Amino acid sequence: MSLLSAIAGIGMPAPAIAQLKPTIDSQIQAYVRGNPIDGTLTVTGSDTMKLLTQRWESKLREFYPDFAIQVQGLGSETGPP
């Protein structure tokens, strides 16, 4: 049974399924840039995580423009053991 089927089975109307969003903890403070960093970080591994890592890299670059991040979605078998 898929998650969608399980949710529909509990009486939730179909339009609400697409609107599910996590609750954000109001106690979490916004990130504040610390000391400048530079260098290169290479993220290699699962194709599944590639898009998420690219979005993370994009936001991080706003705070640290001199920090190079390479994202390589080469498959799960290329990640650390």
All heavy atoms as a GROMACS GRO file, in nm:
protein
  607
    1MET      N    1   0.085  -0.118   0.000
    1MET     CA    2   0.000   0.000   0.000
    1MET      C    3   0.089   0.123   0.000
    1MET      O    4   0.182   0.134   0.078
    1MET     CB    5  -0.091  -0.001   0.124
    1MET     CG    6  -0.172   0.127   0.138
    1MET     SD    7  -0.271   0.137   0.288
    1MET     CE    8  -0.400   0.023   0.251
    2SER      N    9   0.059   0.217  -0.088
    2SER     CA   10   0.138   0.340  -0.094
    2SER      C   11   0.096   0.435   0.017
    2SER      O   12  -0.012   0.422   0.075
    2SER     CB   13   0.119   0.408  -0.230
    2SER     OG   14  -0.011   0.464  -0.238
    3LEU      N   15   0.183   0.532   0.046
    3LEU     CA   16   0.152   0.634   0.146
    3LEU      C   17   0.027   0.710   0.105
    3LEU      O   18  -0.058   0.739   0.188
    3LEU     CB   19   0.270   0.729   0.163
    3LEU     CG   20   0.250   0.845   0.259
    3LEU    CD1   21   0.218   0.793   0.400
    3LEU    CD2   22   0.371   0.934   0.262
    4LEU      N   23   0.015   0.740  -0.023
    4LEU     CA   24  -0.102   0.812  -0.073
    4LEU      C   25  -0.230   0.733  -0.046
    4LEU      O   26  -0.329   0.788   0.001
    4LEU     CB   27  -0.086   0.839  -0.222
    4LEU     CG   28  -0.191   0.925  -0.289
    4LEU    CD1   29  -0.197   1.062  -0.224
    4LEU    CD2   30  -0.163   0.939  -0.437
    5SER      N   31  -0.226   0.604  -0.069
    5SER     CA   32  -0.343   0.519  -0.043
    5SER      C   33  -0.375   0.514   0.105
    5SER      O   34  -0.491   0.518   0.145
    5SER     CB   35  -0.318   0.376  -0.093
    5SER     OG   36  -0.297   0.376  -0.231
    6ALA      N   37  -0.270   0.506   0.188
    6ALA     CA   38  -0.291   0.501   0.333
    6ALA      C   39  -0.354   0.629   0.384
    6ALA      O   40  -0.446   0.627   0.466
    6ALA     CB   41  -0.159   0.476   0.404
    7ILE      N   42  -0.308   0.743   0.335
    7ILE     CA   43  -0.364   0.871   0.377
    7ILE      C   44  -0.508   0.884   0.329
    7ILE      O   45  -0.596   0.927   0.404
    7ILE     CB   46  -0.278   0.988   0.326
    7ILE    CG1   47  -0.144   0.988   0.398
    7ILE    CG2   48  -0.348   1.122   0.347
    7ILE    CD1   49  -0.044   1.087   0.344
    8ALA      N   50  -0.532   0.846   0.205
    8ALA     CA   51  -0.668   0.854   0.151
    8ALA      C   52  -0.762   0.762   0.229
    8ALA      O   53  -0.880   0.794   0.248
    8ALA     CB   54  -0.668   0.817   0.004
    9GLY      N   55  -0.707   0.650   0.279
    9GLY     CA   56  -0.788   0.554   0.354
    9GLY      C   57  -0.831   0.604   0.490
    9GLY      O   58  -0.921   0.548   0.552
   10ILE      N   59  -0.770   0.710   0.542
   10ILE     CA   60  -0.809   0.758   0.674
   10ILE      C   61  -0.907   0.875   0.665
   10ILE      O   62  -0.933   0.943   0.762
   10ILE     CB   63  -0.685   0.801   0.759
   10ILE    CG1   64  -0.607   0.912   0.692
   10ILE    CG2   65  -0.599   0.681   0.792
   10ILE    CD1   66  -0.496   0.971   0.777
   11GLY      N   67  -0.959   0.898   0.546
   11GLY     CA   68  -1.064   0.998   0.531
   11GLY      C   69  -1.016   1.138   0.501
   11GLY      O   70  -1.094   1.232   0.505
   12MET      N   71  -0.888   1.157   0.472
   12MET     CA   72  -0.838   1.289   0.438
   12MET      C   73  -0.877   1.321   0.294
   12MET      O   74  -0.856   1.239   0.206
   12MET     CB   75  -0.686   1.293   0.454
   12MET     CG   76  -0.626   1.429   0.431
   12MET     SD   77  -0.447   1.429   0.457
   12MET     CE   78  -0.443   1.437   0.635
   13PRO      N   79  -0.938   1.436   0.269
   13PRO     CA   80  -0.975   1.470   0.131
   13PRO      C   81  -0.852   1.477   0.041
   13PRO      O   82  -0.746   1.521   0.083
   13PRO     CB   83  -1.042   1.606   0.142
   13PRO     CG   84  -1.033   1.648   0.284
   13PRO     CD   85  -0.970   1.538   0.364
   14ALA      N   86  -0.867   1.437  -0.083
   14ALA     CA   87  -0.756   1.431  -0.178
   14ALA      C   88  -0.681   1.563  -0.194
   14ALA      O   89  -0.559   1.563  -0.197
   14ALA     CB   90  -0.804   1.381  -0.313
   15PRO      N   91  -0.746   1.680  -0.202
   15PRO     CA   92  -0.670   1.804  -0.218
   15PRO      C   93  -0.575   1.831  -0.101
   15PRO      O   94  -0.471   1.892  -0.118
   15PRO     CB   95  -0.776   1.913  -0.227
   15PRO     CG   96  -0.898   1.843  -0.272
   15PRO     CD   97  -0.889   1.704  -0.214
   16ALA      N   98  -0.608   1.786   0.019
   16ALA     CA   99  -0.524   1.811   0.135
   16ALA      C  100  -0.393   1.733   0.128
   16ALA      O  101  -0.294   1.774   0.186
   16ALA     CB  102  -0.599   1.776   0.264
   17ILE      N  103  -0.392   1.622   0.058
   17ILE     CA  104  -0.272   1.538   0.049
   17ILE      C  105  -0.157   1.617  -0.012
   17ILE      O  106  -0.045   1.614   0.036
   17ILE     CB  107  -0.300   1.410  -0.032
   17ILE    CG1  108  -0.399   1.323   0.045
   17ILE    CG2  109  -0.171   1.334  -0.061
   17ILE    CD1  110  -0.452   1.206  -0.033
   18ALA      N  111  -0.183   1.695  -0.116
   18ALA     CA  112  -0.079   1.773  -0.182
   18ALA      C  113  -0.034   1.892  -0.098
   18ALA      O  114   0.067   1.953  -0.127
   18ALA     CB  115  -0.127   1.820  -0.318
   19GLN      N  116  -0.106   1.925   0.006
   19GLN     CA  117  -0.074   2.042   0.086
   19GLN      C  118  -0.003   2.007   0.217
   19GLN      O  119   0.018   2.094   0.299
   19GLN     CB  120  -0.202   2.119   0.117
   19GLN     CG  121  -0.269   2.171  -0.009
   19GLN     CD  122  -0.403   2.234   0.020
   19GLN    OE1  123  -0.441   2.254   0.135
   19GLN    NE2  124  -0.477   2.266  -0.083
   20LEU      N  125   0.034   1.882   0.236
   20LEU     CA  126   0.104   1.842   0.359
   20LEU      C  127   0.239   1.911   0.365
   20LEU      O  128   0.317   1.908   0.270
   20LEU     CB  129   0.124   1.691   0.364
   20LEU     CG  130  -0.003   1.609   0.380
   20LEU    CD1  131   0.031   1.461   0.374
   20LEU    CD2  132  -0.074   1.641   0.509
   21LYS      N  133   0.268   1.977   0.475
   21LYS     CA  134   0.396   2.045   0.493
   21LYS      C  135   0.441   2.022   0.638
   21LYS      O  136   0.360   2.018   0.728
   21LYS     CB  137   0.384   2.195   0.467
   21LYS     CG  138   0.351   2.228   0.324
   21LYS     CD  139   0.346   2.377   0.303
   21LYS     CE  140   0.312   2.407   0.158
   21LYS     NZ  141   0.302   2.549   0.134
   22PRO      N  142   0.571   2.014   0.659
   22PRO     CA  143   0.619   1.997   0.797
   22PRO      C  144   0.598   2.125   0.878
   22PRO      O  145   0.594   2.234   0.824
   22PRO     CB  146   0.768   1.967   0.780
   22PRO     CG  147   0.802   2.029   0.649
   22PRO     CD  148   0.679   2.018   0.564
   23THR      N  149   0.588   2.108   1.007
   23THR     CA  150   0.580   2.222   1.097
   23THR      C  151   0.722   2.270   1.125
   23THR      O  152   0.810   2.191   1.152
   23THR     CB  153   0.513   2.182   1.230
   23THR    OG1  154   0.385   2.128   1.201
   23THR    CG2  155   0.499   2.300   1.322
   24ILE      N  156   0.743   2.402   1.118
   24ILE     CA  157   0.876   2.458   1.142
   24ILE      C  158   0.884   2.501   1.287
   24ILE      O  159   0.796   2.571   1.338
   24ILE     CB  160   0.903   2.575   1.048
   24ILE    CG1  161   0.903   2.524   0.903
   24ILE    CG2  162   1.036   2.642   1.080
   24ILE    CD1  163   0.917   2.632   0.800
   25ASP      N  164   0.990   2.460   1.354
   25ASP     CA  165   1.012   2.493   1.494
   25ASP      C  166   1.044   2.642   1.506
   25ASP      O  167   1.146   2.690   1.453
   25ASP     CB  168   1.126   2.409   1.549
   25ASP     CG  169   1.148   2.429   1.698
   25ASP    OD1  170   1.098   2.527   1.756
   25ASP    OD2  171   1.218   2.344   1.757
   26SER      N  172   0.961   2.717   1.572
   26SER     CA  173   0.980   2.862   1.585
   26SER      C  174   1.101   2.898   1.673
   26SER      O  175   1.145   3.013   1.673
   26SER     CB  176   0.854   2.926   1.642
   26SER     OG  177   0.828   2.876   1.772
   27GLN      N  178   1.156   2.802   1.745
   27GLN     CA  179   1.272   2.827   1.830
   27GLN      C  180   1.404   2.825   1.753
   27GLN      O  181   1.507   2.868   1.805
   27GLN     CB  182   1.278   2.723   1.943
   27GLN     CG  183   1.156   2.724   2.034
   27GLN     CD  184   1.140   2.856   2.107
   27GLN    OE1  185   1.236   2.910   2.160
   27GLN    NE2  186   1.019   2.910   2.108
   28ILE      N  187   1.401   2.778   1.630
   28ILE     CA  188   1.523   2.772   1.550
   28ILE      C  189   1.552   2.911   1.494
   28ILE      O  190   1.469   2.969   1.425
   28ILE     CB  191   1.511   2.669   1.436
   28ILE    CG1  192   1.490   2.530   1.493
   28ILE    CG2  193   1.634   2.674   1.345
   28ILE    CD1  194   1.464   2.424   1.389
   29GLN      N  195   1.670   2.963   1.524
   29GLN     CA  196   1.708   3.096   1.478
   29GLN      C  197   1.765   3.090   1.337
   29GLN      O  198   1.819   2.989   1.294
   29GLN     CB  199   1.812   3.156   1.573
   29GLN     CG  200   1.760   3.173   1.714
   29GLN     CD  201   1.868   3.227   1.807
   29GLN    OE1  202   1.977   3.258   1.767
   29GLN    NE2  203   1.832   3.236   1.934
   30ALA      N  204   1.752   3.202   1.265
   30ALA     CA  205   1.807   3.212   1.130
   30ALA      C  206   1.959   3.199   1.136
   30ALA      O  207   2.023   3.242   1.232
   30ALA     CB  208   1.767   3.344   1.068
   31TYR      N  209   2.016   3.141   1.032
   31TYR     CA  210   2.161   3.125   1.026
   31TYR      C  211   2.228   3.261   1.010
   31TYR      O  212   2.182   3.347   0.935
   31TYR     CB  213   2.200   3.035   0.907
   31TYR     CG  214   2.348   3.015   0.896
   31TYR    CD1  215   2.412   2.924   0.977
   31TYR    CD2  216   2.423   3.089   0.806
   31TYR    CE1  217   2.549   2.906   0.970
   31TYR    CE2  218   2.560   3.072   0.797
   31TYR     CZ  219   2.623   2.980   0.879
   31TYR     OH  220   2.758   2.963   0.870
   32VAL      N  221   2.336   3.281   1.081
   32VAL     CA  222   2.415   3.403   1.071
   32VAL      C  223   2.555   3.364   1.026
   32VAL      O  224   2.616   3.273   1.084
   32VAL     CB  225   2.422   3.477   1.206
   32VAL    CG1  226   2.509   3.601   1.196
   32VAL    CG2  227   2.283   3.512   1.256
   33ARG      N  228   2.604   3.430   0.923
   33ARG     CA  229   2.736   3.398   0.870
   33ARG      C  230   2.843   3.416   0.976
   33ARG      O  231   2.846   3.514   1.049
   33ARG     CB  232   2.767   3.488   0.751
   33ARG     CG  233   2.902   3.460   0.692
   33ARG     CD  234   2.936   3.557   0.583
   33ARG     NE  235   3.077   3.539   0.549
   33ARG     CZ  236   3.133   3.586   0.442
   33ARG    NH1  237   3.064   3.656   0.357
   33ARG    NH2  238   3.260   3.565   0.419
   34GLY      N  239   2.931   3.317   0.985
   34GLY     CA  240   3.043   3.323   1.078
   34GLY      C  241   3.168   3.372   1.006
   34GLY      O  242   3.160   3.451   0.912
   35ASN      N  243   3.282   3.323   1.047
   35ASN     CA  244   3.409   3.360   0.984
   35ASN      C  245   3.410   3.313   0.839
   35ASN      O  246   3.352   3.208   0.807
   35ASN     CB  247   3.526   3.297   1.059
   35ASN     CG  248   3.540   3.353   1.199
   35ASN    OD1  249   3.508   3.469   1.222
   35ASN    ND2  250   3.585   3.270   1.291
   36PRO      N  251   3.477   3.387   0.752
   36PRO     CA  252   3.485   3.344   0.612
   36PRO      C  253   3.552   3.207   0.600
   36PRO      O  254   3.641   3.174   0.679
   36PRO     CB  255   3.571   3.452   0.545
   36PRO     CG  256   3.575   3.566   0.639
   36PRO     CD  257   3.549   3.512   0.776
   37ILE      N  258   3.508   3.130   0.505
   37ILE     CA  259   3.572   3.001   0.477
   37ILE      C  260   3.602   2.996   0.329
   37ILE      O  261   3.536   3.060   0.247
   37ILE     CB  262   3.485   2.880   0.520
   37ILE    CG1  263   3.349   2.882   0.451
   37ILE    CG2  264   3.470   2.874   0.669
   37ILE    CD1  265   3.266   2.758   0.476
   38ASP      N  266   3.704   2.921   0.295
   38ASP     CA  267   3.735   2.897   0.155
   38ASP      C  268   3.784   2.754   0.142
   38ASP      O  269   3.794   2.681   0.239
   38ASP     CB  270   3.838   2.998   0.102
   38ASP     CG  271   3.970   2.993   0.177
   38ASP    OD1  272   3.990   2.901   0.258
   38ASP    OD2  273   4.053   3.083   0.156
   39GLY      N  274   3.808   2.714   0.020
   39GLY     CA  275   3.848   2.577  -0.004
   39GLY      C  276   3.746   2.507  -0.091
   39GLY      O  277   3.660   2.571  -0.152
   40THR      N  278   3.753   2.376  -0.096
   40THR     CA  279   3.665   2.297  -0.181
   40THR      C  280   3.608   2.179  -0.102
   40THR      O  281   3.680   2.112  -0.030
   40THR     CB  282   3.741   2.241  -0.303
   40THR    OG1  283   3.798   2.351  -0.376
   40THR    CG2  284   3.651   2.162  -0.395
   41LEU      N  285   3.480   2.158  -0.117
   41LEU     CA  286   3.411   2.042  -0.060
   41LEU      C  287   3.352   1.964  -0.177
   41LEU      O  288   3.285   2.021  -0.262
   41LEU     CB  289   3.298   2.087   0.033
   41LEU     CG  290   3.203   1.977   0.082
   41LEU    CD1  291   3.278   1.882   0.176
   41LEU    CD2  292   3.084   2.038   0.153
   42THR      N  293   3.382   1.836  -0.183
   42THR     CA  294   3.326   1.750  -0.287
   42THR      C  295   3.227   1.655  -0.222
   42THR      O  296   3.262   1.582  -0.129
   42THR     CB  297   3.436   1.670  -0.359
   42THR    OG1  298   3.529   1.762  -0.416
   42THR    CG2  299   3.378   1.583  -0.469
   43VAL      N  300   3.104   1.657  -0.269
   43VAL     CA  301   2.999   1.569  -0.219
   43VAL      C  302   2.973   1.466  -0.328
   43VAL      O  303   2.932   1.500  -0.438
   43VAL     CB  304   2.870   1.648  -0.187
   43VAL    CG1  305   2.762   1.555  -0.135
   43VAL    CG2  306   2.898   1.760  -0.088
   44THR      N  307   3.000   1.340  -0.298
   44THR     CA  308   2.985   1.232  -0.394
   44THR      C  309   2.897   1.124  -0.334
   44THR      O  310   2.910   1.091  -0.217
   44THR     CB  311   3.122   1.170  -0.428
   44THR    OG1  312   3.208   1.273  -0.476
   44THR    CG2  313   3.110   1.063  -0.534
   45GLY      N  314   2.808   1.071  -0.414
   45GLY     CA  315   2.725   0.963  -0.363
   45GLY      C  316   2.597   0.947  -0.440
   45GLY      O  317   2.592   0.964  -0.561
   46SER      N  318   2.490   0.921  -0.368
   46SER     CA  319   2.362   0.883  -0.424
   46SER      C  320   2.301   0.988  -0.517
   46SER      O  321   2.298   1.107  -0.486
   46SER     CB  322   2.263   0.856  -0.309
   46SER     OG  323   2.135   0.832  -0.359
   47ASP      N  324   2.251   0.943  -0.630
   47ASP     CA  325   2.178   1.030  -0.721
   47ASP      C  326   2.053   1.086  -0.653
   47ASP      O  327   2.008   1.196  -0.684
   47ASP     CB  328   2.136   0.954  -0.847
   47ASP     CG  329   2.254   0.912  -0.931
   47ASP    OD1  330   2.350   0.990  -0.940
   47ASP    OD2  331   2.250   0.803  -0.989
   48THR      N  332   1.998   1.010  -0.560
   48THR     CA  333   1.877   1.050  -0.490
   48THR      C  334   1.898   1.180  -0.413
   48THR      O  335   1.809   1.263  -0.403
   48THR     CB  336   1.833   0.939  -0.392
   48THR    OG1  337   1.824   0.817  -0.462
   48THR    CG2  338   1.702   0.972  -0.326
   49MET      N  339   2.016   1.199  -0.359
   49MET     CA  340   2.046   1.317  -0.278
   49MET      C  341   2.105   1.433  -0.358
   49MET      O  342   2.128   1.541  -0.304
   49MET     CB  343   2.143   1.278  -0.166
   49MET     CG  344   2.085   1.176  -0.069
   49MET     SD  345   1.933   1.234   0.009
   49MET     CE  346   1.993   1.366   0.110
   50LYS      N  347   2.128   1.414  -0.487
   50LYS     CA  348   2.195   1.516  -0.568
   50LYS      C  349   2.118   1.648  -0.570
   50LYS      O  350   2.177   1.755  -0.548
   50LYS     CB  351   2.218   1.465  -0.710
   50LYS     CG  352   2.298   1.561  -0.794
   50LYS     CD  353   2.328   1.504  -0.931
   50LYS     CE  354   2.410   1.602  -1.012
   50LYS     NZ  355   2.441   1.550  -1.145
   51LEU      N  356   1.989   1.646  -0.596
   51LEU     CA  357   1.911   1.770  -0.603
   51LEU      C  358   1.910   1.842  -0.469
   51LEU      O  359   1.930   1.964  -0.463
   51LEU     CB  360   1.768   1.741  -0.649
   51LEU     CG  361   1.679   1.863  -0.663
   51LEU    CD1  362   1.736   1.964  -0.762
   51LEU    CD2  363   1.539   1.821  -0.708
   52LEU      N  364   1.891   1.770  -0.360
   52LEU     CA  365   1.892   1.830  -0.228
   52LEU      C  366   2.029   1.893  -0.199
   52LEU      O  367   2.037   2.006  -0.150
   52LEU     CB  368   1.860   1.726  -0.120
   52LEU     CG  369   1.864   1.775   0.024
   52LEU    CD1  370   1.758   1.881   0.047
   52LEU    CD2  371   1.844   1.659   0.119
   53THR      N  372   2.136   1.824  -0.233
   53THR     CA  373   2.270   1.875  -0.210
   53THR      C  374   2.297   1.999  -0.295
   53THR      O  375   2.359   2.094  -0.250
   53THR     CB  376   2.375   1.766  -0.240
   53THR    OG1  377   2.344   1.650  -0.164
   53THR    CG2  378   2.515   1.812  -0.205
   54GLN      N  379   2.246   2.002  -0.418
   54GLN     CA  380   2.264   2.119  -0.503
   54GLN      C  381   2.191   2.240  -0.445
   54GLN      O  382   2.242   2.352  -0.450
   54GLN     CB  383   2.214   2.091  -0.645
   54GLN     CG  384   2.305   2.000  -0.722
   54GLN     CD  385   2.246   1.954  -0.853
   54GLN    OE1  386   2.124   1.943  -0.868
   54GLN    NE2  387   2.331   1.927  -0.950
   55ARG      N  388   2.074   2.220  -0.389
   55ARG     CA  389   2.002   2.331  -0.326
   55ARG      C  390   2.075   2.380  -0.202
   55ARG      O  391   2.084   2.500  -0.177
   55ARG     CB  392   1.859   2.289  -0.293
   55ARG     CG  393   1.776   2.272  -0.417
   55ARG     CD  394   1.635   2.240  -0.385
   55ARG     NE  395   1.558   2.228  -0.508
   55ARG     CZ  396   1.432   2.200  -0.512
   55ARG    NH1  397   1.364   2.180  -0.400
   55ARG    NH2  398   1.368   2.191  -0.628
   56TRP      N  399   2.128   2.288  -0.124
   56TRP     CA  400   2.206   2.323  -0.007
   56TRP      C  401   2.329   2.404  -0.049
   56TRP      O  402   2.361   2.506   0.010
   56TRP     CB  403   2.245   2.195   0.066
   56TRP     CG  404   2.344   2.212   0.175
   56TRP    CD1  405   2.321   2.267   0.298
   56TRP    CD2  406   2.481   2.174   0.174
   56TRP    NE1  407   2.437   2.265   0.372
   56TRP    CE2  408   2.536   2.208   0.298
   56TRP    CE3  409   2.563   2.112   0.078
   56TRP    CZ2  410   2.669   2.185   0.330
   56TRP    CZ3  411   2.694   2.088   0.110
   56TRP    CH2  412   2.746   2.124   0.234
   57GLU      N  413   2.395   2.357  -0.153
   57GLU     CA  414   2.515   2.424  -0.204
   57GLU      C  415   2.481   2.566  -0.251
   57GLU      O  416   2.555   2.660  -0.224
   57GLU     CB  417   2.572   2.342  -0.320
   57GLU     CG  418   2.694   2.401  -0.385
   57GLU     CD  419   2.663   2.470  -0.517
   57GLU    OE1  420   2.554   2.452  -0.572
   57GLU    OE2  421   2.749   2.546  -0.563
   58SER      N  422   2.370   2.584  -0.315
   58SER     CA  423   2.328   2.715  -0.364
   58SER      C  424   2.310   2.815  -0.249
   58SER      O  425   2.355   2.929  -0.257
   58SER     CB  426   2.199   2.700  -0.444
   58SER     OG  427   2.150   2.826  -0.482
   59LYS      N  428   2.243   2.773  -0.143
   59LYS     CA  429   2.223   2.861  -0.028
   59LYS      C  430   2.354   2.888   0.046
   59LYS      O  431   2.380   3.000   0.090
   59LYS     CB  432   2.120   2.802   0.069
   59LYS     CG  433   1.979   2.805   0.018
   59LYS     CD  434   1.938   2.946  -0.021
   59LYS     CE  435   1.864   3.014   0.090
   59LYS     NZ  436   1.812   3.146   0.050
   60LEU      N  437   2.438   2.787   0.060
   60LEU     CA  438   2.566   2.803   0.129
   60LEU      C  439   2.655   2.903   0.055
   60LEU      O  440   2.723   2.985   0.116
   60LEU     CB  441   2.636   2.669   0.144
   60LEU     CG  442   2.759   2.666   0.233
   60LEU    CD1  443   2.725   2.705   0.376
   60LEU    CD2  444   2.823   2.528   0.230
   61ARG      N  445   2.648   2.900  -0.077
   61ARG     CA  446   2.728   2.991  -0.159
   61ARG      C  447   2.688   3.137  -0.136
   61ARG      O  448   2.769   3.228  -0.149
   61ARG     CB  449   2.716   2.955  -0.306
   61ARG     CG  450   2.822   3.023  -0.392
   61ARG     CD  451   2.818   2.975  -0.535
   61ARG     NE  452   2.835   2.832  -0.550
   61ARG     CZ  453   2.953   2.768  -0.545
   61ARG    NH1  454   3.063   2.835  -0.522
   61ARG    NH2  455   2.960   2.639  -0.561
   62GLU      N  456   2.564   3.163  -0.098
   62GLU     CA  457   2.521   3.299  -0.066
   62GLU      C  458   2.599   3.354   0.054
   62GLU      O  459   2.629   3.472   0.060
   62GLU     CB  460   2.371   3.303  -0.035
   62GLU     CG  461   2.283   3.277  -0.154
   62GLU     CD  462   2.135   3.273  -0.118
   62GLU    OE1  463   2.096   3.326  -0.010
   62GLU    OE2  464   2.057   3.217  -0.196
   63PHE      N  465   2.630   3.269   0.150
   63PHE     CA  466   2.703   3.311   0.269
   63PHE      C  467   2.854   3.306   0.250
   63PHE      O  468   2.927   3.384   0.310
   63PHE     CB  469   2.665   3.222   0.388
   63PHE     CG  470   2.525   3.242   0.437
   63PHE    CD1  471   2.422   3.158   0.397
   63PHE    CD2  472   2.495   3.348   0.522
   63PHE    CE1  473   2.293   3.178   0.442
   63PHE    CE2  474   2.366   3.367   0.568
   63PHE     CZ  475   2.264   3.283   0.527
   64TYR      N  476   2.902   3.210   0.171
   64TYR     CA  477   3.045   3.189   0.154
   64TYR      C  478   3.079   3.177   0.004
   64TYR      O  479   3.101   3.068  -0.048
   64TYR     CB  480   3.089   3.062   0.228
   64TYR     CG  481   3.054   3.066   0.375
   64TYR    CD1  482   2.945   2.997   0.425
   64TYR    CD2  483   3.130   3.142   0.463
   64TYR    CE1  484   2.912   3.002   0.559
   64TYR    CE2  485   3.099   3.148   0.598
   64TYR     CZ  486   2.990   3.078   0.645
   64TYR     OH  487   2.957   3.084   0.778
   65PRO      N  488   3.084   3.290  -0.066
   65PRO     CA  489   3.106   3.284  -0.212
   65PRO      C  490   3.242   3.228  -0.253
   65PRO      O  491   3.257   3.182  -0.366
   65PRO     CB  492   3.090   3.430  -0.255
   65PRO     CG  493   3.107   3.512  -0.132
   65PRO     CD  494   3.066   3.425  -0.017
   66ASP      N  495   3.341   3.228  -0.164
   66ASP     CA  496   3.473   3.176  -0.198
   66ASP      C  497   3.488   3.026  -0.169
   66ASP      O  498   3.594   2.969  -0.188
   66ASP     CB  499   3.581   3.252  -0.120
   66ASP     CG  500   3.587   3.398  -0.161
   66ASP    OD1  501   3.558   3.429  -0.278
   66ASP    OD2  502   3.616   3.482  -0.074
   67PHE      N  503   3.382   2.965  -0.122
   67PHE     CA  504   3.383   2.823  -0.088
   67PHE      C  505   3.329   2.744  -0.207
   67PHE      O  506   3.215   2.762  -0.248
   67PHE     CB  507   3.295   2.801   0.036
   67PHE     CG  508   3.303   2.662   0.093
   67PHE    CD1  509   3.423   2.606   0.128
   67PHE    CD2  510   3.188   2.589   0.114
   67PHE    CE1  511   3.431   2.479   0.184
   67PHE    CE2  512   3.193   2.461   0.170
   67PHE     CZ  513   3.315   2.407   0.204
   68ALA      N  514   3.412   2.659  -0.265
   68ALA     CA  515   3.374   2.581  -0.382
   68ALA      C  516   3.316   2.447  -0.340
   68ALA      O  517   3.375   2.376  -0.258
   68ALA     CB  518   3.495   2.559  -0.472
   69ILE      N  519   3.202   2.414  -0.396
   69ILE     CA  520   3.138   2.286  -0.365
   69ILE      C  521   3.111   2.214  -0.497
   69ILE      O  522   3.051   2.270  -0.588
   69ILE     CB  523   3.006   2.306  -0.288
   69ILE    CG1  524   3.031   2.382  -0.160
   69ILE    CG2  525   2.940   2.171  -0.260
   69ILE    CD1  526   2.906   2.423  -0.087
   70GLN      N  527   3.158   2.092  -0.505
   70GLN     CA  528   3.135   2.009  -0.622
   70GLN      C  529   3.036   1.899  -0.584
   70GLN      O  530   3.060   1.825  -0.488
   70GLN     CB  531   3.266   1.947  -0.670
   70GLN     CG  532   3.370   2.047  -0.708
   70GLN     CD  533   3.504   1.981  -0.738
   70GLN    OE1  534   3.519   1.859  -0.730
   70GLN    NE2  535   3.602   2.062  -0.771
   71VAL      N  536   2.927   1.889  -0.658
   71VAL     CA  537   2.825   1.788  -0.631
   71VAL      C  538   2.831   1.684  -0.742
   71VAL      O  539   2.816   1.716  -0.859
   71VAL     CB  540   2.684   1.851  -0.623
   71VAL    CG1  541   2.580   1.744  -0.595
   71VAL    CG2  542   2.680   1.961  -0.518
   72GLN      N  543   2.856   1.559  -0.704
   72GLN     CA  544   2.867   1.450  -0.800
   72GLN      C  545   2.770   1.339  -0.762
   72GLN      O  546   2.791   1.270  -0.662
   72GLN     CB  547   3.010   1.396  -0.803
   72GLN     CG  548   3.114   1.499  -0.835
   72GLN     CD  549   3.256   1.444  -0.821
   72GLN    OE1  550   3.278   1.334  -0.771
   72GLN    NE2  551   3.352   1.522  -0.866
   73GLY      N  552   2.664   1.324  -0.838
   73GLY     CA  553   2.569   1.215  -0.814
   73GLY      C  554   2.611   1.094  -0.895
   73GLY      O  555   2.557   1.069  -1.002
   74LEU      N  556   2.707   1.021  -0.845
   74LEU     CA  557   2.765   0.908  -0.918
   74LEU      C  558   2.706   0.774  -0.877
   74LEU      O  559   2.752   0.670  -0.923
   74LEU     CB  560   2.918   0.906  -0.901
   74LEU     CG  561   2.990   1.034  -0.945
   74LEU    CD1  562   3.138   1.025  -0.911
   74LEU    CD2  563   2.969   1.059  -1.093
   75GLY      N  564   2.609   0.775  -0.788
   75GLY     CA  565   2.550   0.650  -0.741
   75GLY      C  566   2.592   0.617  -0.600
   75GLY      O  567   2.697   0.660  -0.552
   76SER      N  568   2.507   0.542  -0.531
   76SER     CA  569   2.530   0.509  -0.391
   76SER      C  570   2.660   0.434  -0.366
   76SER      O  571   2.723   0.450  -0.261
   76SER     CB  572   2.414   0.424  -0.338
   76SER     OG  573   2.295   0.498  -0.346
   77GLU      N  574   2.703   0.356  -0.460
   77GLU     CA  575   2.823   0.275  -0.438
   77GLU      C  576   2.950   0.360  -0.434
   77GLU      O  577   3.055   0.312  -0.392
   77GLU     CB  578   2.837   0.167  -0.546
   77GLU     CG  579   2.859   0.219  -0.686
   77GLU     CD  580   2.733   0.260  -0.760
   77GLU    OE1  581   2.622   0.244  -0.706
   77GLU    OE2  582   2.744   0.307  -0.873
   78THR      N  583   2.943   0.488  -0.472
   78THR     CA  584   3.062   0.573  -0.468
   78THR      C  585   3.078   0.648  -0.338
   78THR      O  586   3.181   0.710  -0.315
   78THR     CB  587   3.059   0.676  -0.583
   78THR    OG1  588   2.944   0.758  -0.566
   78THR    CG2  589   3.056   0.608  -0.717
   79GLY      N  590   2.977   0.642  -0.250
   79GLY     CA  591   2.984   0.711  -0.122
   79GLY      C  592   3.074   0.637  -0.024
   79GLY      O  593   3.125   0.528  -0.053
   80PRO      N  594   3.096   0.694   0.093
   80PRO     CA  595   3.180   0.628   0.193
   80PRO      C  596   3.114   0.500   0.245
   80PRO      O  597   2.992   0.489   0.243
   80PRO     CB  598   3.194   0.731   0.304
   80PRO     CG  599   3.077   0.822   0.287
   80PRO     CD  600   3.043   0.821   0.142
   81PRO      N  601   3.196   0.406   0.292
   81PRO     CA  602   3.139   0.279   0.342
   81PRO      C  603   3.060   0.298   0.470
   81PRO      O  604   3.071   0.390   0.542
   81PRO     CB  605   3.263   0.193   0.368
   81PRO     CG  606   3.378   0.286   0.373
   81PRO     CD  607   3.337   0.412   0.302
   0.00000   0.00000   0.00000
